[in-house]
Amino acid sequence: MDYKNITVAGSGVLGSQIAYQTAFKGFKVAVYDISDDAISKAKDRIAKLKPRYQKDLGATTDEVESAYNRISFYSDLAQATADSDLVIEAVPEVVQIKTDFYKKLGQVAPKKTVFATNSSTLLPSQFAEATGRPEKFLALHFANEIWINNTAEIMKHPGTDPQVFQDVIDFAKAIGMVALPLHKEQPGYILNSLLVPFLEAAQFLLLNEVADVETIDKTWMIATGAPKGPFAILDVVGITTAYNIAKGKADAGDERFERLANFLKTEYIDKGRLGKATGEGFYTYPNPSYKNPGFLEG
């Protein structure tokens, strides 16, 4: 693996984390997003990671500033990928958006460039042909708060070149991840095969008015000893991601998920309550009630 220049396409919550973690480990990183406004937000979002690295990892001021200075920002995809060895795609979890992105990316990126999708639930084989280079395409999936929850699931599709697969495994290790190779395609990889049904079960409990957010989270936290309940986790993941997953299943004809998608859109997304990143989701930040002393008491 001789990757030096990495492009991260999509600067949302996880895209920003991937970019900064990669730069923190010494790589030169280009961040791409679709507009100057999105890039402005990305710069702010990534800058806010610096104190987290200092607090959680004991990083020095020089280390976090040097990492930030290794990142450049672009709203032009050709410029962002001009010398890229690897592009990590973190655009919205919508099939058409990803397909259109890969068709454009395949036209402008250098022949050498490997493409990796960070899709949470979609399979690389769904987009392999759209890339124009299926042998240099695979999935590379991270958990939220990447610098602490440092898993990297690397999943190939049947046409992935074995050397590309190994190179991306080596890259994941080089940016401080525990590399977890998946040799067969699986919707949701390992993590989301476990996590998504759990989070969906919680959302349906709320949608069906079985219990409120705090009661559902409190039940899980007390019964399992977990530090967060499902709705606290959803606030970190981002409610837009939960909505996109529900909308995808609704569009496939599942009426239950159509109800859920409509609920998330009207009660949260339309009101700007997108999760921890916006200061409000199922909880209000920076002091969510689940962290209050006594939250787990009767």
Secondary structure by P-SEA (a helix, b strand, c coil): ccccbbbbccccaaaaaaaaaaaaabbbbbbbcccaaaaaaaaaaaaaaaaaaaaaccccaaaaaaaaaacccccccccccccccbbbbbccccaaaaaaaaaaaaacccccbbbbbcccccccccccccccccccbbbbbbcccccccbbbbbbbcccccaaaaaaaaaaaaaacccbbbbcccccccaaaaacaaaaaaaaaaaaaccccaaaaaaaaaaaccccccaaaaaaaacaaaaaaaaaaaaaaccaaaaaaaaaaaaaccccccccccccccccccccccccccccccc
